[in-house]
Amino acid sequence: MLNEIQINRMANVPNVVQLHEVYETDKELILIQDLAEGASLLEYLKKETFAELEAAFIIKTVVETLMQIHEKGIIHRDIKLENIVYNAKTRELRLIDFGLSTLKTNIELFKKCGTPGYVAPEILRNEDYDESVDYFSLGVVLYAM
């Protein structure tokens, strides 16, 4: 959890849910974050499909967000429909859940992780990988849309 907190604070870019406060009790760790209004892309797709222009807007926004966090040395490693919150009325998008994220320089970079169906082949083959694994996962998101 500590890694997630540190990385989420580093990922201070537009379209990422921001972490504002952390409180720790004997039994709980409480994270105060932005409210991401809307629904996950998975919830949207349960009801309807996206028009081509809207899907293009969503993917473009996620690519720009990934480029910004990658510039900060962060690899998300769990890009999936459930971790992209979208508000169709305001066209606001938020990338959430940095629980599996790591820094490019972290030794855990080579650990198998991610959600089955979204994971890049090099992770499954236990090979070296970089931030491009996020774009592979985003390709799966685009295919689902």
C-alpha positions in Angstrom: 0.0 0.0 0.0 2.9 2.3 0.7 4.1 2.0 -2.8 0.7 2.8 -4.2 0.6 6.0 -2.0 4.0 7.2 -3.1 3.4 6.5 -6.8 -0.1 8.1 -6.7 1.5 11.2 -5.3 4.1 11.2 -8.0 1.4 10.8 -10.7 0.2 14.3 -10.2 -1.0 14.9 -13.8 -4.4 15.7 -15.3 -6.8 12.8 -15.7 -5.3 10.8 -12.8 -7.4 10.6 -9.5 -5.3 12.7 -7.1 -4.4 11.6 -3.6 -5.0 14.4 -1.1 -4.6 13.0 2.4 -3.7 9.7 4.1 -4.8 8.8 7.6 -3.7 5.7 9.4 -5.4 4.1 12.4 -4.5 0.9 14.2 -6.8 -1.0 11.9 -7.2 1.0 8.7 -5.4 3.1 6.1 -7.7 5.8 4.8 -7.0 7.5 1.5 -8.7 10.8 0.6 -8.8 11.1 -3.2 -10.6 13.1 -5.9 -14.2 12.0 -6.6 -14.2 10.4 -10.0 -17.7 11.0 -11.2 -19.2 8.8 -13.9 -18.6 5.1 -14.3 -15.9 2.7 -15.3 -15.7 1.9 -19.0 -16.8 -1.6 -18.2 -20.0 -0.3 -16.7 -20.6 1.8 -19.8 -20.0 -1.2 -22.1 -22.5 -3.3 -20.2 -25.2 -0.8 -21.3 -24.1 0.3 -24.8 -21.1 0.8 -27.1 -19.2 4.0 -27.7 -19.5 5.9 -31.0 -16.2 5.9 -32.9 -15.5 9.6 -32.2 -16.1 9.2 -28.4 -14.0 6.0 -28.3 -11.2 7.9 -30.1 -11.5 10.8 -27.6 -11.2 8.3 -24.7 -8.2 6.5 -26.1 -6.4 9.7 -27.0 -6.9 11.0 -23.5 -5.7 7.8 -21.9 -2.6 7.8 -24.2 -1.8 11.4 -23.2 -2.2 10.5 -19.5 0.0 7.4 -19.9 2.7 9.5 -21.6 2.7 12.0 -18.7 3.0 9.3 -16.0 5.6 7.5 -18.1 7.7 10.7 -18.2 7.6 10.6 -14.4 9.0 7.0 -14.5 5.7 5.3 -13.5 4.3 2.2 -15.2 0.7 1.6 -14.3 0.7 -2.2 -15.1 -3.1 -2.6 -14.7 -4.8 -0.6 -17.5 -8.2 -2.1 -17.9 -11.8 -1.1 -18.5 -12.4 -1.0 -14.7 -9.6 1.4 -14.1 -10.7 4.1 -16.4 -13.6 6.2 -15.1 -15.5 8.3 -17.6 -18.2 10.9 -17.3 -20.0 11.0 -20.7 -21.9 14.3 -19.8 -18.7 16.3 -19.0 -16.3 14.2 -21.1 -14.0 13.9 -18.1 -11.9 10.9 -17.7 -9.8 9.6 -14.7 -7.2 6.9 -14.5 -7.5 5.1 -11.2 -5.9 2.3 -9.1 -2.2 2.5 -8.9 -2.0 -0.6 -6.7 0.1 -2.6 -9.2 2.1 0.4 -10.4 5.9 0.6 -10.2 8.7 2.8 -11.1 10.8 2.0 -14.1 13.8 1.7 -11.8 12.1 -0.6 -9.3 13.4 -4.2 -9.1 9.8 -5.4 -8.9 9.4 -4.3 -12.5 10.0 -7.9 -13.6 7.3 -9.4 -11.4 4.3 -11.0 -13.1 1.3 -8.8 -12.5 -1.8 -7.4 -14.1 -5.3 -8.6 -14.9 -5.6 -11.7 -17.1 -6.8 -10.8 -20.6 -5.1 -7.4 -20.4 -1.5 -8.5 -19.6 1.2 -8.0 -22.3 2.9 -11.1 -23.6 6.4 -10.2 -22.2 5.0 -10.1 -18.7 3.4 -13.6 -19.1 6.7 -14.9 -20.5 8.6 -13.4 -17.5 10.7 -11.3 -19.8 12.1 -7.8 -19.2 9.5 -5.1 -20.0 9.0 -1.4 -19.9 6.1 1.1 -20.0 5.0 -0.3 -23.4 3.0 -2.9 -21.5 0.5 -0.2 -20.6 -0.1 0.5 -24.3 -0.7 -3.2 -25.0 -3.3 -3.2 -22.2 -4.9 -0.1 -23.7 -5.1 -1.9 -27.0 -7.2 -4.5 -25.3 -9.4 -1.7 -23.9 -9.8 -0.3 -27.4 -10.7 -3.7 -28.8 -13.4 -4.1 -26.1 -14.8 -0.7 -26.9 
